[in-house]
Amino acid sequence: MLTGDFNACPNDSCLSVFRNSNPRLHSANKGNNEETFHDFKGIGYSLIDYIFHNEVLSSDRYEVIKDRNNMDRYPSDHFPIFSRLFVNNFFNRKYNII
């Protein structure tokens, strides 16, 4: 698993390093291209934060979390991202690891 702020949009060539690696890494967002960078404004500008995993893991849930505190402020200029990951096994069962 590899996570972070990569400062790269989904189609940027630098991300192909992960997608073409051995083992190949997949993004947990599964096509959810909701923006994660918002510059403390609460309106997303670009998707630049990722959770990557290889074929040993699978994800059945991905979410961009847009919570703010009780003073209507965001704790970061990026929205946090969440993915529920499972360890795959040979018997096609999933074990929750997070």
C-alpha positions, 0 to 999 in steps of 0.5 A: 500500500502506498498513500499520499499527496502526489501533486499529480492529477489522475492522467499525469504521466508520473502516476504511470510509474505506479500503474506499470510497476511490478507488482502493479499498483491500483488506485483505491478510488475506482473512478471516483475522481472527486477533488481532494485539494481545496486550498482551505475553501471547501471547494475541490480544485483537483484530485492529487491525493491517492491510496494505491494498493497491489493485487494482494489487497482490494477495496470496497469503499472509497470516500473523500471526507469533507468534514469541518470543525465547529468553527466552519474551518477545515483542518487541512488544505486537502480533504482526507481520503478513506478506503476500506481495504481487505486482504485477498486470499485463495479462497475468495474471502476478504479479511478487513485490515482497516 
